[in-house]
């Protein structure tokens, strides 16, 4: 199965501690709700493009698993990658055009 990603945005550098630094990422769902993730930068960025000197926002692709399809909406999960929001949410309904 090909790797699936959902578009999201890194919106700010939170801090340098713990190493290698923490970033805040936002995901807008199909209903317009914005979900916030805060974790170490490499969780969201394998290319080391996120850092304290980056110009935010930075669009990125967040790894996900497609759980269900509903016309133009798709239910996804980020749990497989250990990625969850500050509210401990890892399942989201997004628009199909948000997937890569």
Backbone as CSV, one residue per row, in Angstrom:
resi,resn,N_x,N_y,N_z,CA_x,CA_y,CA_z,C_x,C_y,C_z
1,UNK,0.855,-1.187,0.000,0.000,0.000,0.000,0.895,1.243,0.000
2,UNK,0.644,2.207,-0.885,1.472,3.419,-0.920,1.290,4.265,0.337
3,UNK,2.339,4.964,0.690,2.303,5.855,1.848,1.300,6.967,1.599
4,UNK,0.487,7.296,2.610,-0.491,8.378,2.498,-0.095,9.504,3.435
5,UNK,-0.321,10.721,2.981,-0.040,11.908,3.776,-1.229,12.853,3.697
6,UNK,-1.388,13.673,4.727,-2.376,14.742,4.728,-1.610,16.053,4.876
7,UNK,-2.053,17.087,4.164,-1.359,18.370,4.262,-1.663,19.020,5.610
8,UNK,-0.638,19.609,6.179,-0.723,20.310,7.457,0.271,21.462,7.400
9,UNK,0.304,22.279,8.451,1.230,23.411,8.488,1.948,23.484,9.824
10,UNK,3.271,23.585,9.757,4.041,23.905,10.957,3.882,25.409,11.147
11,UNK,3.378,25.828,12.304,3.059,27.244,12.491,4.039,28.001,13.378
12,UNK,4.786,27.276,14.216,5.778,27.976,15.040,6.733,26.997,15.691
13,UNK,7.900,27.535,16.000,8.913,26.812,16.765,8.573,27.030,18.233
14,UNK,8.341,25.957,18.968,7.949,26.066,20.378,9.164,26.281,21.273
15,UNK,10.245,25.532,21.014,11.442,25.682,21.831,12.495,24.650,21.497
16,UNK,13.689,24.869,22.030,14.829,23.999,21.756,14.898,22.791,22.677
17,UNK,14.120,22.785,23.737,14.175,21.715,24.730,12.853,20.981,24.755
18,UNK,12.821,19.667,24.640,13.972,18.775,24.566,14.584,18.754,23.161
19,UNK,15.862,18.388,23.119,16.596,18.286,21.868,15.887,17.292,20.967
20,UNK,15.751,17.497,19.700,16.314,18.546,18.862,15.401,19.759,18.681
21,UNK,14.394,19.892,19.512,13.491,21.027,19.439,12.063,20.597,19.160
22,UNK,11.141,21.487,19.527,9.715,21.188,19.455,9.030,22.196,18.546
23,UNK,8.093,21.695,17.744,7.372,22.527,16.792,5.867,22.327,16.976
24,UNK,5.100,23.355,16.623,3.646,23.281,16.649,3.135,23.146,15.218
25,UNK,2.272,22.156,15.011,1.713,21.874,13.688,0.194,21.924,13.786
26,UNK,-0.441,22.457,12.739,-1.902,22.527,12.700,-2.438,21.763,11.496
27,UNK,-3.567,21.103,11.726,-4.293,20.384,10.687,-5.729,20.879,10.698
28,UNK,-6.213,21.326,9.553,-7.610,21.743,9.429,-8.419,20.553,8.915
29,UNK,-9.489,20.199,9.634,-10.298,19.068,9.193,-11.355,19.509,8.176
30,UNK,-12.177,18.576,7.729,-13.172,18.850,6.685,-14.234,19.853,7.124
31,UNK,-14.422,20.012,8.423,-15.418,20.954,8.947,-14.815,22.303,9.313
32,UNK,-13.509,22.477,9.054,-12.851,23.741,9.344,-12.265,23.844,10.741
33,UNK,-12.369,22.789,11.537,-11.759,22.811,12.868,-10.252,22.651,12.724
34,UNK,-9.517,23.420,13.499,-8.061,23.323,13.495,-7.603,22.489,14.682
35,UNK,-6.845,21.458,14.386,-6.271,20.576,15.398,-4.799,20.931,15.572
36,UNK,-4.317,20.940,16.809,-2.944,21.331,17.112,-2.135,20.144,17.611
37,UNK,-0.965,19.969,17.010,0.002,18.948,17.413,1.244,19.666,17.912
38,UNK,1.820,19.205,19.002,3.100,19.739,19.479,3.999,18.547,19.781
39,UNK,5.122,18.484,19.069,6.038,17.358,19.249,7.416,17.756,18.730
40,UNK,8.373,16.836,18.894,9.719,17.080,18.376,9.664,17.255,16.862
41,UNK,10.460,18.172,16.360,10.451,18.504,14.934,10.604,17.287,14.020
42,UNK,11.491,16.323,14.303,11.651,15.184,13.395,10.394,14.316,13.253
43,UNK,9.473,14.394,14.196,8.218,13.644,14.086,7.456,14.092,12.839
44,UNK,7.562,15.382,12.503,6.835,15.959,11.382,7.705,16.188,10.150
45,UNK,9.020,16.127,10.316,9.931,16.612,9.281,11.185,15.764,9.198
46,UNK,11.202,14.820,8.269,12.377,13.955,8.108,13.541,14.668,7.424
47,UNK,13.273,15.821,6.789,14.310,16.530,6.038,15.025,17.608,6.848
48,UNK,14.711,17.738,8.124,15.309,18.753,8.993,15.094,20.173,8.474
49,UNK,13.938,20.434,7.873,13.632,21.769,7.362,13.034,22.675,8.439
50,UNK,12.569,22.092,9.538,11.960,22.883,10.608,12.982,23.180,11.692
51,UNK,13.085,24.436,12.047,14.015,24.836,13.088,13.648,26.212,13.593
52,UNK,14.404,26.718,14.559,14.083,28.025,15.132,14.198,29.167,14.124
53,UNK,14.992,29.002,13.081,15.172,30.077,12.096,14.286,29.910,10.856
54,UNK,13.458,28.865,10.818,12.570,28.643,9.669,11.532,29.752,9.594
55,UNK,11.046,30.010,8.393,10.003,31.019,8.186,8.645,30.326,8.203
56,UNK,7.914,30.508,9.300,6.625,29.849,9.481,5.496,30.717,8.943
57,UNK,4.408,30.112,8.452,4.111,28.680,8.434,4.859,27.943,7.317
58,UNK,5.079,26.653,7.557,5.728,25.771,6.604,4.752,24.638,6.302
59,UNK,4.353,24.504,5.031,3.469,23.400,4.676,4.248,22.097,4.747
60,UNK,3.591,21.062,5.255,4.234,19.759,5.333,3.203,18.665,5.101
61,UNK,3.700,17.460,4.932,2.856,16.288,4.745,2.957,15.423,5.993
62,UNK,1.814,15.202,6.624,1.735,14.432,7.856,1.337,13.000,7.510
63,UNK,2.134,12.033,7.945,1.839,10.631,7.653,0.515,10.222,8.295
64,UNK,-0.267,9.449,7.540,-1.554,9.006,8.064,-1.972,7.699,7.395
65,UNK,-2.983,7.081,7.970,-3.605,5.890,7.425,-5.052,6.223,7.103
66,UNK,-5.519,5.849,5.918,-6.917,6.058,5.560,-7.738,4.950,6.220
67,UNK,-8.746,5.367,6.983,-9.594,4.430,7.710,-10.910,4.190,6.969
68,UNK,-11.521,5.260,6.444,-12.792,5.158,5.731,-12.870,6.211,4.635
69,UNK,-13.650,5.905,3.589,-13.927,6.856,2.514,-15.416,7.198,2.546
70,UNK,-15.749,8.481,2.443,-17.136,8.939,2.379,-17.214,10.052,1.345
71,UNK,-17.543,9.726,0.092,-17.641,10.711,-0.982,-16.395,11.589,-1.017
72,UNK,-16.533,12.886,-0.699,-15.388,13.802,-0.761,-14.671,13.926,0.579
73,UNK,-15.075,13.135,1.569,-14.439,13.146,2.890,-13.777,11.802,3.162
74,UNK,-12.700,11.856,3.933,-11.942,10.652,4.254,-11.627,10.690,5.750
75,UNK,-11.810,9.570,6.417,-11.412,9.457,7.823,-9.986,8.912,7.831
76,UNK,-9.109,9.634,8.537,-7.704,9.231,8.617,-7.300,9.051,10.073
77,UNK,-6.198,8.345,10.261,-5.619,8.178,11.593,-4.119,8.433,11.531
78,UNK,-3.602,9.106,12.541,-2.159,9.328,12.668,-1.564,8.458,13.780
79,UNK,-2.392,7.596,14.375,-1.969,6.785,15.525,-0.806,5.852,15.209
80,UNK,-0.789,5.293,14.003,0.269,4.355,13.622,1.657,4.978,13.749
81,UNK,1.741,6.303,13.613,3.014,7.024,13.709,3.197,7.673,15.071
82,UNK,2.306,7.379,16.005,2.425,7.936,17.353,2.184,9.433,17.382
83,UNK,1.432,9.945,16.400,1.167,11.377,16.318,-0.253,11.637,16.796
84,UNK,-0.384,12.507,17.817,-1.705,12.877,18.296,-1.717,14.342,18.695
85,UNK,-2.927,14.903,18.723,-3.074,16.316,19.062,-2.823,16.543,20.543
86,UNK,-2.808,17.809,20.928,-2.652,18.136,22.341,-3.834,17.616,23.151
87,UNK,-4.974,17.342,22.465,-6.147,16.756,23.120,-6.128,15.231,23.058
88,UNK,-5.025,14.648,22.581,-4.817,13.212,22.423,-5.743,12.598,21.373
89,UNK,-6.036,13.364,20.334,-6.856,12.912,19.214,-5.946,12.449,18.086
90,UNK,-6.275,11.317,17.454,-5.468,10.837,16.331,-6.324,10.415,15.130
91,UNK,-7.631,10.614,15.193,-8.530,10.292,14.089,-9.240,11.563,13.647
92,UNK,-9.245,11.797,12.324,-9.781,13.048,11.784,-10.535,12.776,10.488
93,UNK,-11.533,13.602,10.204,-12.214,13.570,8.919,-11.714,14.769,8.125
94,UNK,-11.109,14.474,6.983,-10.534,15.527,6.140,-11.145,15.441,4.742
95,UNK,-10.940,16.486,3.953,-11.362,16.465,2.553,-10.400,15.578,1.750
96,UNK,-10.935,14.897,0.785,-10.109,14.012,-0.059,-8.948,14.778,-0.704
97,UNK,-9.176,16.063,-1.068,-8.112,16.834,-1.725,-6.987,17.254,-0.778
98,UNK,-7.104,16.947,0.514,-6.027,17.225,1.467,-5.000,16.089,1.506
99,UNK,-5.327,14.959,0.868,-4.427,13.801,0.895,-3.401,13.882,-0.219
100,UNK,-2.219,13.360,0.061,-1.130,13.288,-0.926,-0.647,11.844,-0.999
